[in-house]
Amino acid sequence: MTAADPPRFVVGTGRCGSTLLTRMLGEHPAVCPVNEFFTGLDWGRRFPDGPMTGDELADLIATPNDVTHQALQRGYRAEEITYPFRPGDRYRPDTPVPWVLISTLGRLVDDPDRLYDELVAHARTLAPAPAATQYADLFGWLTRRLGRSVWIERSGSSIDYLGDLLRLWPDARVVHLHRDGPETALSIQAHPFYRLAVCLLYDVVPEVDEDAGEDVVEAMLATPPPTAVCGRYWSDQLLHGMAHVAPLRAAGRYHQVAFEDVLADPVAELAAIAGFFDLPADHGWIERAAGLIRGVPPTRAPALAPAERAALDEACGPGRAALGLSR
């Protein structure tokens, strides 16, 4: 990626299919997929207005994410967790793991601990600069280290903070992947890490007997939040992000795509994304990427009781409207 290249981001809600799209884009030999980088960084420190030192950047990416740690130490796993936790690896599931190791580096190399040490060491060499400069330097270093030329950052729930991304990178190109609201909400409800996040965000606390030693965090991980609350979470993320889309779209720097369309016609949709991102031509990568699809996820919303389905549809209504969808 040269200085003239625009920053490239894939954004979406949680559980919208963007992990698969990241893997697909990673099939392109020029692309370094920076997976799940921003979403787990400390919310109060990840997008500062002022300059960021190299030490501050290194400390930020080394800080464990508490939601993820709480789930991992209780034995929960998810496809987004790519750190291998092998016998010879540095960290165990019950120890706090630096955020950048949880999902980002494990997707890229077989020895993420070594790459982590190199990345943190590079970050500490950076002179104070705006956060966008520091992140771009870090991503550029990682891209070159892996023999690639283009970085694309993608994080779950990133549509929620699209405004912050655009504040740092006003010239960014953004692919927005979205998925049917009720189905996304039900996938969020079934995912233990998102269960915990939703419970904490919306103050949904299962009843436990703490005097008897019952674990409230375990209860949040194990107990599905109300369906409508998960639908509200989906809508709220979209409302936050879509408020910033109009000028991006007018400038030709926004591309919206449905996950269902990617599954139905991956060749056409990936070609469109590659054109929008101005990726270098490469024969065969789209076919390799399309081969990563392993069927279509089963639908869950039709099986809901009528009242629960109605409540879910109502909760998803604002998000659908923000996307310009009637249903």
Secondary structure, DSSP 4 states (H G I P E B T S, - for coil): --TTSPPEEEE--TTSSHHHHHHHHTTSTTEEEEET-STTS-TTTSS-SSEE-HHHHHHHHHSPPHHHHHHHHTT---TT------TTSS--TTS---HHHHTTGGGT-S-HHHHHHHHHHHHHTPPSEEHHHHHHHHHHHHHHHTT-SEEEEE-TTGGGGHHHHHHH-TT-EEEEEE--HHHHHHHHHH-HHHHHHHHHHHT------GGGT--HHHHHHHSPPPHHHHHHHHHHHHHHHHTTHHHHHHTT-EEEEEHHHHHH-HHHHHHHHHHHHTPPP-TTHHHHHHTT----PPP-GGGS-HHHHHHHHHHHHHHHHHHT---
